[in-house]
């Protein structure tokens, strides 16, 4: 990374299986033996220019904890709640007949690159937010099966026009004026 102007930047990637606390030791051992150390997993890891490293659950937990602290990935509850509140405010500002992408909502809330957290919030919000007005990039409905049908029906009832499987974004995309949120 030094040749790109970042002499102190370190990149690391790790893969692992994470499960609920209390998984019996024999099952963890079997997962390590049959999956983690399998030829297919080794080939996948090596194909990504990485090296295979196996660890005990305790070692892997310590590695994750170290990287979370080192990279600042810890998400304190107060910060998460504040971010989710901003997402809610932005989503509530989308008028009837208009839509926005998950990424637009995240950026308008001041958290670019947090589109997955917007999707997670909407999955768990119930009917408290106009969740149906938030779509995938390009106007595609990302919810599945019955929820996808419900989302399309809700949007059509608001006058949103579709072109095939996607919303006509040229006509219905909401343009956030972020200065209104300050």
Phi and psi in degrees as GROMACS dihedral restraints (atoms count N, CA, C in turn):
[ dihedral_restraints ]
;  ai    aj    ak    al  type     phi  dphi    fc
    3     4     5     6     1   -60.5    20    10
    4     5     6     7     1   -37.0    20    10
    6     7     8     9     1   -67.0    20    10
    7     8     9    10     1   -17.1    20    10
    9    10    11    12     1   -93.9    20    10
   10    11    12    13     1     1.8    20    10
   12    13    14    15     1    96.0    20    10
   13    14    15    16     1    13.0    20    10
   15    16    17    18     1  -124.0    20    10
   16    17    18    19     1    74.4    20    10
   18    19    20    21     1   -64.2    20    10
   19    20    21    22     1   -25.4    20    10
   21    22    23    24     1  -103.0    20    10
   22    23    24    25     1     4.3    20    10
   24    25    26    27     1   -78.5    20    10
   25    26    27    28     1   130.6    20    10
   27    28    29    30     1  -119.9    20    10
   28    29    30    31     1   133.6    20    10
   30    31    32    33     1  -109.1    20    10
   31    32    33    34     1   135.6    20    10
   33    34    35    36     1  -145.4    20    10
   34    35    36    37     1   145.6    20    10
   36    37    38    39     1  -134.6    20    10
   37    38    39    40     1   140.1    20    10
   39    40    41    42     1  -137.5    20    10
   40    41    42    43     1   149.1    20    10
   42    43    44    45     1  -118.3    20    10
   43    44    45    46     1   146.3    20    10
   45    46    47    48     1  -168.0    20    10
   46    47    48    49     1   169.1    20    10
   48    49    50    51     1  -106.8    20    10
   49    50    51    52     1   128.8    20    10
   51    52    53    54     1  -121.9    20    10
   52    53    54    55     1   132.6    20    10
   54    55    56    57     1  -135.0    20    10
   55    56    57    58     1   178.8    20    10
   57    58    59    60     1   -66.6    20    10
   58    59    60    61     1   155.1    20    10
   60    61    62    63     1   -60.9    20    10
   61    62    63    64     1   147.2    20    10
   63    64    65    66     1    92.0    20    10
   64    65    66    67     1    11.0    20    10
   66    67    68    69     1   -65.0    20    10
   67    68    69    70     1   129.8    20    10
   69    70    71    72     1   -58.8    20    10
   70    71    72    73     1   142.7    20    10
   72    73    74    75     1   -55.2    20    10
   73    74    75    76     1   -39.9    20    10
   75    76    77    78     1   -61.5    20    10
   76    77    78    79     1   -34.4    20    10
   78    79    80    81     1   -71.1    20    10
   79    80    81    82     1   -40.7    20    10
   81    82    83    84     1   -61.7    20    10
   82    83    84    85     1   -43.1    20    10
   84    85    86    87     1   -61.9    20    10
   85    86    87    88     1   -44.0    20    10
   87    88    89    90     1   -64.8    20    10
   88    89    90    91     1   -41.4    20    10
   90    91    92    93     1   -59.6    20    10
   91    92    93    94     1   -44.3    20    10
   93    94    95    96     1   -61.0    20    10
   94    95    96    97     1   -45.1    20    10
   96    97    98    99     1   -72.0    20    10
   97    98    99   100     1   -45.4    20    10
   99   100   101   102     1   -88.3    20    10
  100   101   102   103     1   -28.4    20    10
  102   103   104   105     1  -111.7    20    10
  103   104   105   106     1   -62.3    20    10
  105   106   107   108     1   -56.9    20    10
  106   107   108   109     1   -41.5    20    10
  108   109   110   111     1   -94.4    20    10
  109   110   111   112     1    13.6    20    10
  111   112   113   114     1   -74.6    20    10
  112   113   114   115     1   158.1    20    10
  114   115   116   117     1   -62.6    20    10
  115   116   117   118     1   -37.8    20    10
  117   118   119   120     1   -64.5    20    10
  118   119   120   121     1   -43.2    20    10
  120   121   122   123     1   -68.1    20    10
  121   122   123   124     1   -43.1    20    10
  123   124   125   126     1   -58.6    20    10
  124   125   126   127     1   -45.6    20    10
  126   127   128   129     1   -61.6    20    10
  127   128   129   130     1   -41.8    20    10
  129   130   131   132     1   -62.1    20    10
  130   131   132   133     1   -44.5    20    10
  132   133   134   135     1   -66.1    20    10
  133   134   135   136     1   -46.2    20    10
  135   136   137   138     1   -64.4    20    10
  136   137   138   139     1   -36.6    20    10
  138   139   140   141     1   -65.0    20    10
  139   140   141   142     1   -17.6    20    10
  141   142   143   144     1   -98.8    20    10
  142   143   144   145     1    20.7    20    10
  144   145   146   147     1    59.3    20    10
  145   146   147   148     1    36.6    20    10
  147   148   149   150     1  -118.8    20    10
  148   149   150   151     1   168.2    20    10
  150   151   152   153     1  -110.6    20    10
  151   152   153   154     1   148.0    20    10
  153   154   155   156     1   -79.3    20    10
  154   155   156   157     1   130.5    20    10
  156   157   158   159     1  -141.5    20    10
  157   158   159   160     1   121.5    20    10
  159   160   161   162     1  -107.7    20    10
  160   161   162   163     1   151.0    20    10
  162   163   164   165     1  -146.2    20    10
  163   164   165   166     1   160.1    20    10
  165   166   167   168     1   -73.3    20    10
  166   167   168   169     1   163.4    20    10
  168   169   170   171     1   -56.2    20    10
  169   170   171   172     1   -36.9    20    10
  171   172   173   174     1   -66.8    20    10
  172   173   174   175     1   -42.1    20    10
  174   175   176   177     1   -65.8    20    10
  175   176   177   178     1   -42.8    20    10
  177   178   179   180     1   -65.9    20    10
  178   179   180   181     1   -40.9    20    10
  180   181   182   183     1   -60.5    20    10
  181   182   183   184     1   -41.5    20    10
  183   184   185   186     1   -65.6    20    10
  184   185   186   187     1   -39.6    20    10
  186   187   188   189     1   -61.6    20    10
  187   188   189   190     1   -47.2    20    10
  189   190   191   192     1   -62.2    20    10
  190   191   192   193     1   -45.1    20    10
  192   193   194   195     1   -61.4    20    10
  193   194   195   196     1   -41.5    20    10
  195   196   197   198     1   -62.6    20    10
  196   197   198   199     1   -46.4    20    10
  198   199   200   201     1   -68.5    20    10
  199   200   201   202     1   -35.9    20    10
  201   202   203   204     1   -62.1    20    10
  202   203   204   205     1   -44.6    20    10
  204   205   206   207     1   -68.4    20    10
  205   206   207   208     1   -46.6    20    10
  207   208   209   210     1   -63.8    20    10
  208   209   210   211     1   -39.7    20    10
  210   211   212   213     1   -93.1    20    10
  211   212   213   214     1    -0.5    20    10
  213   214   215   216     1    70.6    20    10
  214   215   216   217     1    30.8    20    10
  216   217   218   219     1   -88.5    20    10
  217   218   219   220     1    -3.6    20    10
  219   220   221   222     1   -65.7    20    10
  220   221   222   223     1   133.9    20    10
  222   223   224   225     1  -115.0    20    10
  223   224   225   226     1    86.3    20    10
  225   226   227   228     1   -57.8    20    10
  226   227   228   229     1   143.2    20    10
  228   229   230   231     1   -52.9    20    10
  229   230   231   232     1   -41.0    20    10
  231   232   233   234     1   -63.8    20    10
  232   233   234   235     1   -39.2    20    10
  234   235   236   237     1   -68.7    20    10
  235   236   237   238     1   -42.0    20    10
  237   238   239   240     1   -62.1    20    10
  238   239   240   241     1   -44.0    20    10
  240   241   242   243     1   -63.0    20    10
  241   242   243   244     1   -41.2    20    10
  243   244   245   246     1   -64.7    20    10
  244   245   246   247     1   -42.0    20    10
  246   247   248   249     1   -64.9    20    10
  247   248   249   250     1   -44.5    20    10
  249   250   251   252     1   -64.7    20    10
  250   251   252   253     1   -34.3    20    10
  252   253   254   255     1   -63.9    20    10
  253   254   255   256     1   -41.0    20    10
  255   256   257   258     1   -63.4    20    10
  256   257   258   259     1   -42.0    20    10
  258   259   260   261     1   -58.9    20    10
  259   260   261   262     1   -45.0    20    10
  261   262   263   264     1   -59.4    20    10
  262   263   264   265     1   -45.7    20    10
  264   265   266   267     1   -59.0    20    10
  265   266   267   268     1   -44.1    20    10
  267   268   269   270     1   -66.2    20    10
  268   269   270   271     1   -45.5    20    10
  270   271   272   273     1   -62.0    20    10
  271   272   273   274     1   -41.1    20    10
  273   274   275   276     1   -65.5    20    10
  274   275   276   277     1   -20.0    20    10
  276   277   278   279     1   -82.3    20    10
  277   278   279   280     1    -9.5    20    10
  279   280   281   282     1   -75.6    20    10
  280   281   282   283     1   117.3    20    10
  282   283   284   285     1   -74.7    20    10
  283   284   285   286     1   162.5    20    10
  285   286   287   288     1   -54.9    20    10
  286   287   288   289     1   140.4    20    10
  288   289   290   291     1    82.3    20    10
  289   290   291   292     1     1.9    20    10
  291   292   293   294     1  -122.3    20    10
  292   293   294   295     1   156.9    20    10
  294   295   296   297     1  -138.2    20    10
  295   296   297   298     1   163.4    20    10
  297   298   299   300     1  -145.4    20    10
  298   299   300   301     1   158.0    20    10
  300   301   302   303     1   -85.7    20    10
  301   302   303   304     1   162.3    20    10
  303   304   305   306     1   -56.8    20    10
  304   305   306   307     1   -41.5    20    10
  306   307   308   309     1   -65.7    20    10
  307   308   309   310     1   -38.3    20    10
  309   310   311   312     1   -62.6    20    10
  310   311   312   313     1   -43.7    20    10
  312   313   314   315     1   -61.2    20    10
  313   314   315   316     1   -47.3    20    10
  315   316   317   318     1   -60.0    20    10
  316   317   318   319     1   -46.1    20    10
  318   319   320   321     1   -65.8    20    10
  319   320   321   322     1   -42.3    20    10
  321   322   323   324     1   -64.9    20    10
  322   323   324   325     1   -29.0    20    10
  324   325   326   327     1   -80.1    20    10
  325   326   327   328     1    -7.6    20    10
  327   328   329   330     1    94.4    20    10
  328   329   330   331     1    15.1    20    10
  330   331   332   333     1  -129.1    20    10
  331   332   333   334     1    65.2    20    10
  333   334   335   336     1   -58.7    20    10
  334   335   336   337     1   148.4    20    10
  336   337   338   339     1    77.6    20    10
  337   338   339   340     1     9.3    20    10
  339   340   341   342     1  -106.1    20    10
  340   341   342   343     1    29.4    20    10
  342   343   344   345     1   -60.5    20    10
  343   344   345   346     1   -33.5    20    10
  345   346   347   348     1   -67.4    20    10
  346   347   348   349     1   -34.2    20    10
  348   349   350   351     1   -69.5    20    10
  349   350   351   352     1   -32.4    20    10
  351   352   353   354     1   -63.3    20    10
  352   353   354   355     1   -47.1    20    10
  354   355   356   357     1   -60.3    20    10
  355   356   357   358     1   -41.7    20    10
  357   358   359   360     1   -62.9    20    10
  358   359   360   361     1   -43.5    20    10
  360   361   362   363     1   -59.5    20    10
  361   362   363   364     1   -45.9    20    10
  363   364   365   366     1   -67.5    20    10
  364   365   366   367     1   -32.4    20    10
  366   367   368   369     1   -62.5    20    10
  367   368   369   370     1   -29.2    20    10
  369   370   371   372     1  -109.1    20    10
  370   371   372   373     1     9.2    20    10
  372   373   374   375     1   -89.4    20    10
  373   374   375   376     1   -12.2    20    10
  375   376   377   378     1    66.5    20    10
  376   377   378   379     1  -144.7    20    10
  378   379   380   381     1   -96.2    20    10
  379   380   381   382     1    15.8    20    10
  381   382   383   384     1   -71.8    20    10
  382   383   384   385     1   -17.1    20    10
  384   385   386   387     1  -130.0    20    10
  385   386   387   388     1   155.7    20    10
  387   388   389   390     1   -77.8    20    10
  388   389   390   391     1    67.3    20    10
  390   391   392   393     1   -57.8    20    10
  391   392   393   394     1   -29.3    20    10
  393   394   395   396     1   -67.9    20    10
  394   395   396   397     1   -14.9    20    10
  396   397   398   399     1   -86.3    20    10
  397   398   399   400     1     0.9    20    10
  399   400   401   402     1  -112.5    20    10
  400   401   402   403     1   126.0    20    10
  402   403   404   405     1  -127.1    20    10
  403   404   405   406     1   172.6    20    10
  405   406   407   408     1   -74.7    20    10
  406   407   408   409     1   167.0    20    10
  408   409   410   411     1   -58.3    20    10
  409   410   411   412     1   142.1    20    10
  411   412   413   414     1    82.9    20    10
  412   413   414   415     1     2.5    20    10
  414   415   416   417     1    87.2    20    10
  415   416   417   418     1    14.1    20    10
  417   418   419   420     1   -85.8    20    10
  418   419   420   421     1   139.1    20    10
  420   421   422   423     1   -76.5    20    10
  421   422   423   424     1   125.3    20    10
  423   424   425   426     1  -101.8    20    10
  424   425   426   427     1   -13.2    20    10
  426   427   428   429     1   -71.1    20    10
  427   428   429   430     1   154.9    20    10
  429   430   431   432     1  -107.2    20    10
  430   431   432   433     1   154.4    20    10
  432   433   434   435     1    49.1    20    10
  433   434   435   436     1  -123.4    20    10
  435   436   437   438     1   -60.3    20    10
  436   437   438   439     1   -37.6    20    10
  438   439   440   441     1   -65.4    20    10
  439   440   441   442     1   -36.9    20    10
  441   442   443   444     1   -64.6    20    10
  442   443   444   445     1   -41.4    20    10
  444   445   446   447     1   -65.3    20    10
  445   446   447   448     1   -42.2    20    10
  447   448   449   450     1   -62.7    20    10
  448   449   450   451     1   -41.3    20    10
  450   451   452   453     1   -61.9    20    10
  451   452   453   454     1   -45.5    20    10
  453   454   455   456     1   -62.3    20    10
  454   455   456   457     1   -44.4    20    10
  456   457   458   459     1   -61.9    20    10
  457   458   459   460     1   -43.6    20    10
  459   460   461   462     1   -60.3    20    10
  460   461   462   463     1   -43.4    20    10
  462   463   464   465     1   -66.5    20    10
  463   464   465   466     1   -43.3    20    10
  465   466   467   468     1   -62.1    20    10
  466   467   468   469     1   -36.6    20    10
  468   469   470   471     1   -66.3    20    10
  469   470   471   472     1   -23.2    20    10
  471   472   473   474     1   -89.9    20    10
  472   473   474   475     1     3.3    20    10
  474   475   476   477     1    90.3    20    10
  475   476   477   478     1    10.5    20    10
  477   478   479   480     1   -76.5    20    10
  478   479   480   481     1   130.9    20    10
  480   481   482   483     1   -98.4    20    10
  481   482   483   484     1   140.2    20    10
  483   484   485   486     1  -107.8    20    10
  484   485   486   487     1   148.5    20    10
  486   487   488   489     1  -115.9    20    10
  487   488   489   490     1    99.5    20    10
  489   490   491   492     1    66.3    20    10
  490   491   492   493     1  -121.2    20    10
  492   493   494   495     1   -96.5    20    10
  493   494   495   496     1     5.2    20    10
  495   496   497   498     1  -127.2    20    10
  496   497   498   499     1   156.1    20    10
  498   499   500   501     1   -72.8    20    10
  499   500   501   502     1   143.8    20    10
  501   502   503   504     1   -71.5    20    10
  502   503   504   505     1    91.5    20    10
  504   505   506   507     1   -67.1    20    10
  505   506   507   508     1   -30.5    20    10
  507   508   509   510     1   -60.4    20    10
  508   509   510   511     1   -32.6    20    10
  510   511   512   513     1   -93.9    20    10
  511   512   513   514     1   -31.8    20    10
  513   514   515   516     1  -117.0    20    10
  514   515   516   517     1    -1.9    20    10
  516   517   518   519     1   -70.8    20    10
  517   518   519   520     1   128.0    20    10
  519   520   521   522     1   -78.9    20    10
  520   521   522   523     1   136.3    20    10
  522   523   524   525     1  -104.9    20    10
  523   524   525   526     1   113.3    20    10
  525   526   527   528     1   -74.5    20    10
  526   527   528   529     1   139.8    20    10
  528   529   530   531     1  -110.5    20    10
  529   530   531   532     1    92.0    20    10
  531   532   533   534     1   -60.1    20    10
  532   533   534   535     1   -24.0    20    10
  534   535   536   537     1   -66.2    20    10
  535   536   537   538     1   -17.1    20    10
  537   538   539   540     1   -72.4    20    10
  538   539   540   541     1   -17.6    20    10
  540   541   542   543     1   -88.8    20    10
  541   542   543   544     1   -11.1    20    10
